[in-house]
Amino acid sequence: MEGLTALAERIRRLDILIAERADGHRGLGLRLALGLAMELRRGLVPGSETAELVERWQATYPEEWVDEAIAFAAVLLRDPARMTQEIESRLREKGMLPEDAPPKL
């Protein structure tokens, strides 16, 4: 039960960031992935709650952002290690992560 509480708290904090930040749409994919993880941990059918979330996003955000969020969430759930490597690579390209920082696998 503690894991569900921590996950719910992460989702709550991410929802606040998405709502308050001008670039909050960048967190949609992670939010969807966390929502799907919550559904799975609770024994619900994936999409039973998150489908409504995506529907709201479709009314709020450009289609491109919603599609990107869905793709991001799918990759994150299928292969989290690959997604971590991809994020680290992008951060290195932008100079936000030192080249000599050890990769986290």
Secondary structure, 3 states (H helix, E strand, C coil): CHHHHHHHHHHHHHHHHHHHCCCHHHHHHHHHHHHHHHHHHCCCCCCCCHHHHHHHHHHHCCHHHHHHHHHHHHHHHHCHHHHHHHHHHHHHHCCCCCCCCCCCC
